[in-house]
Amino acid sequence: MCLGTIAQVIEVHADGRAVVEDHGKRQLVLEMTVSDDDITPGDWVVVQSGFALERISEKEALEALRIRDSQPEATT
């Protein structure tokens, strides 16, 4: 199963792409899938499969990261 991750927007490009960062790892994503206004550096987004799916508040992002980071790694 592939789950989305929470990342912070670092850069926004005019071509609909954005650089986001999650735990020090940067990734280029498509931001045109975010349904509301354009995202800006500093925004928090949910990312899955190379797409920024949704902008979320900083409070929601930090809470989600806290929960994720407090969980033991899943083993298979």
Secondary structure, 3 states (H helix, E strand, C coil): CCCCEEEEEEEECCCCEEEEEECCEEEEEECCCCCCCCCCCCCEEEEECCEEEEEECHHHHHHHHHHHHHCCCCCC
